[in-house]
Amino acid sequence: MLKSSLLHPQILQALGSAGHGGKVLISDANYPHSTQRGPNAQVVFLNLAPGVVGCIDVLKALCTAIPIEAAAVMAPLKTGPYAMSRDPDIFAEFSALLKNTDCHGELSRLDRVDFYEAGRGPDVCLTIATGEQRIYANLLLTIGVVK
């Protein structure tokens, strides 16, 4: 029996075949999963309904299964219809959950174009599509080393 809180067989298979430096993308419901997919990424659709399953739920489970050495978010736009004057609240939630990982809760920020480029890179082994409704709720994790 598994002791981790992560039980999803397809996610476990993708993580088991990944190694140090591999990346996992947790994406919100607005993410363009088919056009911004990495060539080596398995896509797991957990977006059952709006808000179900959320990014925080996925991150909690992943934190029990893999070492996380780095985390990146998509920086909010400063102008236009999706502009934000401050960081989305979910960034603080990500940081709090990642505080006890090797990245110590630090989130690097990538602009939209750079985030999409990173999210479709050859080192992305897994993309998890969630039903998260909050905008900018995308998180790109780098798998660390088991100590």
N, C-alpha and C positions, 0 to 999 in steps of 0.2 A: 504494500500500500504506500501511497505517496504521503509525505509529511508536510509538503508545501501547501499553501492555500491555492496554488495554481493547479487546476485539474484539466484544463482544456487540451485534448490530445494533439490537435494540429499545432497549437501554440507551443506545447512542450516539444514536439518533434522539430519545429523550426529552431527553437532555442538550443535543443540538444545537438543540432548539426552546425550551429554557429560557434564561433570562437572569439577570442580576445580581439577587440576592435570592431567586431560586427555591430551593426546598428539595428535598432528596433524603433519603428515609428508608431506612436499612438496618435491617431488622427480623429479630429472632430467630424461631425456629420456633414460639414461643408467642404471637406477636403476632396480634391479631384482624384479619387483613388485609381481610376483607370488610366488617366493621362499622365499622372505624376508618380507612377510605380517604378521601382528599381527593377533592373533586369533579373536579379536573383531573389527578389522579395516574394515570399508567399503572402497573400492577402487573406486575412481572416476577417470575415464580416460579423461583428457582434452588434451591429446597429439594428436591433430588433424593432425599436419604436423610438420616436423622439425622446431623448433623455435616457434611454435604456439601451445599452449599458453605457455608463459614463467613463470619461478618461480617468477620473480619480479611482474608480473601481478597478480598472485595468492596471493602473500604476501600482496600487496596493498589492495586487497579486504578483506582478512582475518583481517587485522589491523582495518578495520572499523566495524568488526562484533564481535570480541572476545577480552577479555583482555589477554595479553601475558606476562607471568611472567618469562619465560626462553626460550632460543633458543640455539640449538646445531648444529654444522656443522661437516662434515666428514673431519678430518685433512688430508691434502694432503700427499701422500707418499713422502719420501725423497730420495728413490732410485727406480730404475726400469723405465719402459717405461712411466709411468704416474706420475713420480716424478715432483715436482715443487719446485723451490728455494725460492718462496715467496707465500703468500696467493693468491688465485684466486681473481680477481677483483670483482667477485660477492659477496664476503664476505663483502667488504666495502659497497656495495649496500644494502645488508641485514641489516647491522648495521645502516646505515642511515635511513632506513625505520622503524627500531625498536627503534630508539632513544627516541621517545615519548611514548614508552610502559613501562610496569613495569620492563622489563629487561634492559632498558636504552641503548639498542644497543649492549650489551655485548653478545658475542658468545662463548659458551664453545666448545672446540674441542675434538672430540672423534676419536680414530683411527678407521680404516675401520671395523674391527671385532666388536668393541664395538658399533659403530654406527649402524651396521646391527642388532646387538642384541637389541639395544634400539628401533630400528624401527620396530621390530617384537614383541615387548613386549605387554602384555595384556592391558596396559593402553593406547595404541594407538587406537584411535577411528576412525581415518580417515587418509587415504593415498591418496594424490592427485598427480596423474601421469601427468606430464607436457611434453611438447615437447622441453624443454630446452636443448640446445646442448652443453652448456659449462660444462666441467667436474667439479666435486665436487660441483655441484649446488643443493645439498640436504640440507634441513633445517628441523629440528625437533623442533616443538614449544610445549611449555607447557602452557595450558590454565590456566589463573589466576582467580582472584575473581573480580566480578563486584563490584565497589565501589560506 
